[in-house]
Amino acid sequence: MSRGSSAGFDRHITIFSPEGRLYQVEYAFKAINQGGLTSVAVRGKDCAVVVTQKKVPDKLLDASTVTHLFRITENIGCVMSGMTADSRSQVQRARYEAANWKYKYGYDIPVDMLCKRIADISQVYTQNAEMRPLGCCMIVIGLDDEYGPQVYKCDPAGYYCGFKATAAGVKQTEATSFLEKKVKKKHDWTYEQTIEIAISCLSMVLSIDFKPSELEVGVITAKDPRFRILSESEVDANLVSLSERD
Amino acid sequence: MAAVSLVRCERGFARDAAPDWMRQELRTGTTIMAVEFDGGVVIGADSRTTTGAYIANRVTDKLTPIHERIFCCRSGSAADTQAISDAVTYQLGFHSIELDEPPLVQTAANLFREMCYRYREELMAGIIVAGWDKRRGGQVYTVPVGGMLTRQPVSVGGSGSSYIYGYVDSNYRAHMSKEECLQFTAQALSLAMERDGSSGGVVRLAVISEHGVERRVVAGNQLPSFSAI
């Protein structure tokens, strides 16, 4: 059996290469790093936290309009890593899917079902020639009625999974190893500990001593299941307690 | 029921096979009302749902939340108004998440109007949309059958409303307080329920303001009475 040459399009559209790879999907993963940012999400005992960098490269930009944390429903939020335009498209689709679920079935969409839906849509892009995969990775957090706090991640390949802690973006690998070490020791952290782990992970991996204006933090707790983006003063308080600890 | 219709299948008898009320559409022959005051709105409704002459539900809740501080009062066909409310709740919820702020009452009213006007031939729905938003405070918008939209400081609707236009016109004053509005609404609804056969049960009231929603029920025996006859 000859090795079979492709017509040369396997790098151009989402069809298999002779080795069984989807080059376009792999390129989509590389595109996530184009954003130049890293995000981290951690699940605690009764809370879930997402943290991401806030880089405002241009002095003319209005910093208050730059964000990578998005609310999908009242009680579900996400952090997007990768190409901003693709991220917004995916967030809007997620909002639509969640609203449609509530309308059709009469109850709020569970976090895992939302992630599943987005992942299934992403998978379709990996099979259609006329569409490209989106160059972004979505980490969703929410509080499930039965299972408590949840962190789910879905990627351009259409794969999704629940995590105790995860990272996405440029320094994904380094961040993941840092989190693995933490999880090995214990993984039922309190709210304060969860935020500290998330922020210190980013700090360590990027070697940046963060100022409150350089971080975005989104939280969901059992006491307040509404997805909330922390204000600068709250982030400051957390950074201060983190530095005092060290 | 099926066995009975088989036996009496001649034209003339078929009508007796099922009671009249089982073949009638489910309606909220109703009285609904909403009043604006400085800081919010007071909304009220009776609690009777009828199929023909049978009262299918004597404790209906016709005050339906569309969003945190926006409610609608439903009159007309129960199925139609429920379906419209569900659709508008869905659209408004999505819109609000995209905006990342609470929606305007006017937006909700417009969504109701869009639906009621577009499908005016198929629908039988008279809806009063009322709520509070940061921009314009308490607002009442009425979308009667046909799909018109207008804002009014006080609005009544439903079959029972015909009997209380006089009362409302003569007793409404601008700049009433919250308590005065509650009294005014409860009294108007009681009068309508007294005269309209399709309205009755309890009076359901709600106050919507910046501070949230406060719901009340006035039971039949606690309703204000007016005439000795």
Interface residues (C-beta under 8 A of the other chain):
Chain A: R71 I72 T73 Q92 R95 Y96 A99 N100 K102 Y103
Chain B: D86 A87 T89 Y90 G93 F94 I97 E98 D100
